[in-house]
Amino acid sequence: MLKQFETFLADYDQQFSKQADGGIKKATEDFQPVASLRILSDMRQRTGLTNLPSADPCESLSQRIAQWVMDASPEQRALADLAIPMPPAGVHHVPGQLPVFYDFKNTDIVLDELQMAGVSVQGRLLDFGCSSGRNLAVLRRAFPNDLVLFGSDPAALSIQWLTANVPGVQADINNQMPPLPYADASFEIIIAKSIWTHFSPEACLAWFSEVKRILAPGGHFLFSTHGPHDIASRVMFDVPRPKYERFAGHEHWTRDEFLLDLISNMDENGHYFQPYKAVDHQGDLKHIKNAVTDDWGLMFMTEDYLRSMLPNGLRIIKRSIGRTGNRHDVYVVRRD
């Protein structure tokens, strides 16, 4: 391992999510399956199906429900109200551990984070950057009487598919920069999973201000970032493995050149951003009409840098390291 990588791992040791033996966690498993438990309970009460997964141990329930959806017959999935298919080619969708539409695991983690922060999961919820709706589909199934669900995304095909296939969600197309088509103080909860991991500093600032505008007083905003834990995952495990040469800042990045530049800038500036060189280099961008790459790429930040960007009136009440996607830091922010 390069000396600079060893120094980074030593300097940022307290910013990593650790296993019991002290090693860096590769996967997030220590969460309560909030949505999965509610869905399973409803399935037991209403369907009469005898092949449902067991509830224990809870940590793997999201995986077992996904496996059940994959193995069940079309009639069983319909009876369980878990029959939304995988989107066709051309509609953006990030598959989970199993090839099913629903993202049970990361939705469970989001809900667990909200509940640990003392957030009541009810009211009007916006999934900002919802893609084709895999988290909204789980929320709709788990909280049909508690949440009024909205989704927004700049990819028109994703929103059109969501509207046609995920009932009970109002979905809207947004531009790459604010504003959103919602009135002030519209939402009690906003979630944005793997969105601030891509914004430029300018886009981060603009969208933080827009979130503050549409978030109701006392409302909560959950979002994820690439932090030191994600960098350690790239250094130690080579996870994820993007095509670094597709990012600006160098004619042809190698993995180590990119990560060394990243580490140097994190130490000096508290953040690092490189946009994509071309629209067709990234699955989200190439589905957006008139997309530009200026403000969308890879963004990494420390907690101190993040705090310096938050507008007055938005206050961090919880931070968890290495949570969604097994690597992303999760923040819960409250609007005062």
N, C-alpha and C positions, 0 to 999 in steps of 0.2 A: 504494500500500500504506500502511496506517495506520502512524503513527510507532511505536506500541507493538509492532506486528508486526516492524518493522525492528529495533527494539532487542532483541527476543527472539531474532531470528535471529543478531544479532551476539553477544549474550551467550552463547548456547548453541552457538556454531559448532563446538566440538569434540565435541558430542554428536550429530552427524549423520553418516550414512554417505555418503561422497562418491564421485563419479565421478572419472575420471582428470583431467578438466578443472577439477575443484574444485566443480562443481555438486552438488546433493543428488540422490542416487539415487532414482529412482522405482520401480525393480524390482530384485529380488534375482536375480542370475544367476550370481554367483561362488561356486558350491558344487559339491561332488562328488555325482553322482547315485547314492548308495550303494545304495539299494533298486532303482532302475531298472536299474543294471548287473547286479545279481544276477538280477533277473527276466528280463532279456533273455538272459543267459547260459543260464539254465534253459530258456527257450523255444527257443533254438537247439539245445540238446542233446536235447530231448525231443519236440518237436512235428513236425519235418520241414517246417515252413512256410517258404516261400521269399520271402514278402513282408514280412519283419520289418525294423524300422528298423535303421540302422547305429549303431555305438556312438560315432562321432566326428562333431562335437565333443561332448564329454561334457556340457557345460553345458546343452544343449538336449534331452538325451535324455529327460528326464521329459515334456517337451512332445510329443516325437515318439511316445513310447509311448502317451500319452493319445490322440493323433491316430490311432494304429494301432487302439486299442480302439474308437474312434468309427467308423472306416471298415471294420473287419473284419466278416466275416459272423458270424452267431450260432454256426455250427459252428467257425469259427476261434477265436472268443473262448472257446468251451468247451474246445477243444483246448489253448489257452494258459492255461487256468484263470484267466481274466480276464472272467468272464461275469456278474458281479454287476450287476444292473440299477440304474437310478436309482430311488430310493424314490418312492412315490406321494405325491400331495398330502396334507398332513396329517402327514407324517413329516419331522422337521427334517433338512435337508441343505443345506450351503453349497457350491454348485457351484464348481469351479475355472475355469481359463481355457477349458476345453472341457466340453461337457455329457456327462461320463462320471462314474461314481460315485467312482472312485479318485482320491485326492489324491496323485499321484506327487511333484509338486514340493515341497510343504511337508513331506511325509514324508522325502524326500531331504534337505532342509535340516536337519530335526531330527536325522537320523542323522549327517549331516556334522558338526553341532555336537557331538554326543555323542562321535564318534570323535576330533575335534580336541581335546576335553577329556580324552582318554585313557580313555574309558569303553568297556569291553568289552560289545558288544551281545549279551548272552545272559542267560538266567535268566527270572525272572518279571517281566513288564512290565505296568503298569497305565496305560491311557489314561484319565485323569480328565477328565470332560466330553467323552466320546467321541462324543456325538450318535449318528448312525446307523452310525458305524464306518468312515468312508472312509479314515482313517489306519490303523486296525487291519487293514483288508482288504489294504493294501499291505504292511504288516509281516508278515502271515500268509503272503503269497505270496513275500516275499523271504527270510524267516528261518524256514522251517517246522520246522527241527530245532534252532534255537538259542533261540527265545523261547517261553515259555508266556504266552499273551496273555489279558488281562482288560480289561474296559471298564466304566465306570460313568457314569451320567448321570441327572439327575432327571426326564427326559422318558420316561414309560413307553412311549409308542408307538415312540420311537426304539430303546429297548432291545429291545422285542418284535420290531421289524423286523430289527435287527441279529442277534438270536438265530436268526431264521428264515432269514437270507440270507447271513451271513458265518460260514462254518464255522471251527471251531478257536478260538473266543473264548468265554470265560465272561463274560457281561454281566450287570450288576446295576443296579437302580434305587437311587439314593441320594436323600436329602433335600437341601434347599437349604443346610442347615447340618450340621456333623458330628454323629455319627460315620459312617464308612463301614463296610460289613459285612465287614471283614477283620481278621484277627488282627494283633497287633504284629509288626513286622519281616517283613511278608509279601512285599515286592517289592525286587528289585535295581534296577529302573528304574521311575520314574514320569514320565509326560509330561503336560503340561497346556497345550495350545496355545489361545490366545485365551480363557482363563478368568480369570486375574488381571487381564486388561484390563477386566473387568466387576465384580469384587467391590468392595464397600465396604471401608473400612479395617478395620472389625470383622470382616467375613467373611475378609479377607486374613489377619488374625492367627489366626482360628480354624482356617482350612484349612491354614495353614503348620504349626500344631501337630499337626493330624491327619496331614499328610504325614510329619512327623517320626516319628509313632507307627508308621505302617505301612511306613516305609522301613527296610530292613535296614541294619545298620551297614556302612559302606563302599559303600552304595548311592547312586544318583544321581537327581536330580530336575531335569527340564528344564521351564521354563515361560516364557511370553512376557508382556510388559507393553507398555502405551502409554507411551512416553517422549518426550523432546524431538524425536526424529526423526519420530515420528508427528504431533506437533503441527505441525512444519514442513511436512509433507506436506499437512495440512489448510489451512495458511496459504497456501502457495505454489501448490499444485496443486488445492485443493478436493477432495482424495481422502483418506478417503472422504467421502460426502455424506449423512450421516444426517439425519433430520428432527429437528433440534435442539429444536424446539418440544415434542417429546415428553418432554423431560427436566425434572425438578423444578428448583426454584430460581428460576424466572421464569415469569410467566404465559404468555409467548409469546416464547421465545428467537429472535433472528435468529442466523445463523451468526457474524457478527462479535461480537455481544454475548456469545455463549457462549465464543468463543475468547479474547476479552479478559478475561473473568472467569477462565477457565482459566489464562491466562498469569500473571495477577496472583497467583493462589493458588499456582501452582507456584513462583514467586519467593519467596513468603512462607512457605509451609508444606511445599514439596517434593512435594505431591500435590494432586489434585483429583478429587472424586467427585460425580456427580449420578445419582441413581436415575431409572428411568423413572417417569412419572406414573401409568401404568396398565399392567396385565399385558398387554393385547392390543396394546401399542405395540411389542413385541419378539418376534421369532419363537421364541426359546428359551423365554421365560416362558410364552407362551400354550399351550404343549404340556405344562406341568407342573401336576399336580394340586395344588390349594390353593396355588398360587404367590403369593408376595408380592414387592413391588418394593423393599422397604426396602434390601436389600443387593445389588441387581443393577442395573447401569446402565453408565456410562462411568467408568473409573478411569484416571488418569494419575499417574505417579510418577517421581521421580528415583532414581538408584542409591543416593544417601545415605539417602533415606527408606526404600527397600526394605531396606537393610542394618539400619536401626534396628528393623525389624519381625521379622526372622528370629530364631527361637528359638535359644538356645544349642545347639550340636551340629549345626546346619546352616551350611555354609560355602560361599560363592560361589567356584567355581574357574574360571568363564569367563563373560564377558559379550560379546555381539555386538550391534551396533546395527543396527536396521532390517532384520531378517532374515525371519521368517515373515510371510506375508501381505504381503510387500514393505515393511512399515512397523514391525513390532513388534520391540522389543528382546528378545533371548533370553538367559536365564540358565541356567547349569548349576550345581547345588548338590550338595554331597556331604554325607552324614551321617557324622560322625566316630564 
